[in-house]
Amino acid sequence: MKYQVVSSAVAALAFAGTAFADVPIGYDRSHMYGADGIGMILGPVFMLVFLAALVVGIVALVRWMSPNGGASEDKGNNARSALDLRFANGEIDTKEYAERKSLLAG
């Protein structure tokens, strides 16, 4: 029932919009772009601005919804921080730490 009301309202507004679109004012007005034709220039400009805003909005929404906030993880940095943590906890000695550090760097 709820969806019928919504779809009926959308259909009514769609048909009402076409009824008000061409209200007869007179024959001396320009129907599309105004008297000086500036709409022919500004129409595509505003369309490009709208599309750019739409793309930026979609990208921002996807980045906001991603689990890590859009930041990419650096795999090498994680390995290096794990190695540093193992060295700090005393699990590996200085020689093994230096060897593994050189392997990660190269």
Backbone torsions as a table, in degrees:
resi	resn	phi	psi	omega
1	MET	NA	-41.9	-179.1
2	LYS	-62.4	-41.6	-178.7
3	TYR	-70.5	-29.1	177.2
4	GLN	-66.9	-40.3	179.8
5	VAL	-65.4	-43.5	-179.4
6	VAL	-65.3	-45.3	-179.5
7	SER	-67.3	-34.5	176.6
8	SER	-66.7	-40.2	178.8
9	ALA	-66.1	-39.9	178.8
10	VAL	-65.5	-42.9	179.1
11	ALA	-64.5	-41.5	179.6
12	ALA	-63.9	-42.0	178.8
13	LEU	-67.7	-34.9	178.7
14	ALA	-65.1	-43.3	179.4
15	PHE	-73.0	-33.6	178.1
16	ALA	-67.7	-36.1	178.8
17	GLY	-62.2	-39.6	178.3
18	THR	-71.3	-27.0	178.6
19	ALA	-70.5	-35.6	-178.9
20	PHE	-88.3	-5.9	-174.5
21	ALA	-69.1	-35.2	-175.7
22	ASP	-123.5	64.7	176.9
23	VAL	-75.4	125.2	-177.3
24	PRO	-72.4	116.2	177.4
25	ILE	-104.4	-37.8	-179.2
26	GLY	164.8	170.5	-177.2
27	TYR	-88.1	-8.8	-175.9
28	ASP	-88.7	-3.6	-179.2
29	ARG	-91.3	152.3	176.0
30	SER	-86.0	129.5	-171.0
31	HIS	-80.5	-27.8	-171.3
32	MET	-106.1	-51.8	-165.5
33	TYR	-120.9	6.0	-176.5
34	GLY	88.7	174.9	-172.8
35	ALA	-68.8	-32.5	-175.0
36	ASP	-102.4	-1.1	175.9
37	GLY	76.8	16.0	-178.0
38	ILE	-67.9	-22.4	178.8
39	GLY	-65.2	-24.4	178.1
40	MET	-68.3	-26.7	179.4
41	ILE	-90.6	-45.5	-175.3
42	LEU	-76.4	-25.1	-179.8
43	GLY	-59.2	-54.6	177.6
44	PRO	-64.6	-32.6	178.6
45	VAL	-64.5	-47.2	179.3
46	PHE	-67.0	-31.8	177.0
47	MET	-66.2	-41.2	177.2
48	LEU	-66.2	-39.2	177.0
49	VAL	-64.0	-42.1	178.4
50	PHE	-63.6	-44.0	179.6
51	LEU	-65.3	-39.4	178.0
52	ALA	-64.2	-42.1	177.7
53	ALA	-64.9	-37.2	178.4
54	LEU	-65.1	-44.2	179.5
55	VAL	-65.5	-44.0	179.2
56	VAL	-62.9	-40.1	178.4
57	GLY	-64.6	-41.5	179.6
58	ILE	-66.8	-42.9	178.7
59	VAL	-63.2	-43.0	178.9
60	ALA	-63.7	-39.4	178.9
61	LEU	-65.3	-42.8	179.4
62	VAL	-65.9	-42.0	179.2
63	ARG	-66.8	-35.8	179.6
64	TRP	-68.9	-35.3	-177.8
65	MET	-82.6	-14.1	-178.8
66	SER	-70.1	149.7	-174.5
67	PRO	-64.9	-31.8	-178.3
68	ASN	-101.4	15.3	175.6
69	GLY	72.8	19.5	178.2
70	GLY	88.2	-5.3	179.5
71	ALA	-84.3	135.2	178.8
72	SER	-89.8	145.0	179.0
73	GLU	-84.7	141.9	175.3
74	ASP	-98.3	110.6	-174.4
75	LYS	-64.4	-37.7	179.6
76	GLY	-65.9	-35.6	-179.9
77	ASN	-67.5	-36.0	178.2
78	ASN	-66.5	-40.8	178.4
79	ALA	-65.1	-41.0	179.9
80	ARG	-66.5	-41.0	179.2
81	SER	-68.7	-33.3	175.7
82	ALA	-66.2	-40.4	177.6
83	LEU	-63.9	-43.1	177.9
84	ASP	-62.3	-37.8	180.0
85	LEU	-68.1	-41.9	177.7
86	ARG	-63.7	-38.7	177.9
87	PHE	-67.5	-40.0	-179.5
88	ALA	-67.9	-32.9	179.2
89	ASN	-80.2	-8.3	178.2
90	GLY	84.7	16.1	179.8
91	GLU	-74.5	-28.6	179.5
92	ILE	-127.7	154.8	-179.9
93	ASP	-90.9	-179.6	-175.2
94	THR	-65.4	-40.0	-178.5
95	LYS	-65.2	-46.8	179.5
96	GLU	-65.6	-36.5	177.6
97	TYR	-62.8	-44.3	179.3
98	ALA	-64.7	-39.7	178.5
99	GLU	-64.1	-48.0	-178.3
100	ARG	-68.2	-34.1	177.8
101	LYS	-65.3	-40.8	178.4
102	SER	-68.2	-35.2	176.1
103	LEU	-64.8	-39.3	178.7
104	LEU	-70.1	-33.6	-179.3
105	ALA	-73.3	-31.0	-174.7
106	GLY	-98.7	NA	NA
